[in-house]
Amino acid sequence: MSHTSVLHPETEAILQEASRISKKGIQTYADPKLTAHASVRLAKHAEPLHYIRYRPDQQDVRDYLIAHECGHIIRVFSTAPEQRKIATIPSNFRKFLYDNSDIRQYMLPDSLMAELESAMASAYKHYDSIIGLLTDGPADVHIEQWIHDSYSTLREIQKRTLPQQAALTYVSLVNRLHQATRKMHRTEATLVYALSRKLGRIIENLEIAEHFRELADEQNAEYMQRALAEVGDRGHIGDVDTTNRWARYLGLENWFEWSEWKSGN
């Protein structure tokens, strides 16, 4: 494993566990080009390393961020290879949008259709965010519960970081309010609200979700939380099941597809 500097012993232990389970090394580093707080690129085929990146301005909470991304490695690679799935989205978004009129109407308001090129760029930001929330959200919740229950030092970082992330997400949602259809924006806000409600319960701070209530569909958010509870924590297989339930309920089944994970293991 390769790190830029010394990490907390809890983080080091999690990295070692993720490496042991996946039988691959892990490189962590700060990336000034990253827009998200952190991200992980899981090793595929015969690739020897997973890559975990975090923003340089997140240095003070990087232990927590790295631990969270390791959670994704552990969940996927704890599952039998033939049962691992990865959510895929169209590489040619322009063609995808033209070929799916129902999705195009969902994503692009009439006022933007006349300026389709710029409209597509705006719509894609919402689309990418929705797919990320939909396919990563269930795993994110269970990873946060795992961190909270198992690692006392990381739990303290978690308690102050999740509210900060929620506040930034709210500002982003409000700033993009008129950049896509009301239905699309409401769907994204509903996903965020449902996830924030659960995360708020984990850290005993329900206020982190309140900002999103006015933007979300509370009935849909309640269903999503029930589905999450019904499936429970069944690892990667359960995450896929929960995502599929959410997608069916929100009418997003055709927005992505699952592909078999080719890990080389």
LINWOTA-V165526 format. One line per field, one symbol per residue. ss: DSSP state (H for helix, E for strand, - for the rest). phi: phi as a letter, one per 30 degrees, with the letter a starting at -180 (. if undefined). Layout:
# LINWOTA-V165526
ss = ???
phi = ???
This chain:
# LINWOTA-V165526
ss = -E------HHHHHHHHHHHHHH--EEEEEE-------EEEE-------EEEEEE-HHHHHHHHHHHHHHHHHHHHHH---HHH-EEEE----HHHHHHH-HHHHHHH--HHHH--HHHHHHHHHHHHHHHHHHHHHHHHHHHHHHHHHHH-HHHHHHHHHHHHHHHHHHHHHHHH------HHHHHHHHHHHHHHHHHHHHH----HHHHHHH----HHHHHHHHHHHHHH---HHHHHHHHHHHHHHHH--HHH-EEEE-----
phi = .bbdadcdeddeddedddddddhbdbccadbdddcddaabcddchcddbcbccbdedcedbdedddddddedddddddceedcdbbdcbedcdededddbddddddccdedcddcdddddddddddedddddddcceededddddddddcbddddddedcdedddddddddddddceccaddddddddddddddddddddddchbdddcdededcccddddddddddddddiccieddddddedddddddiceddabccddccic
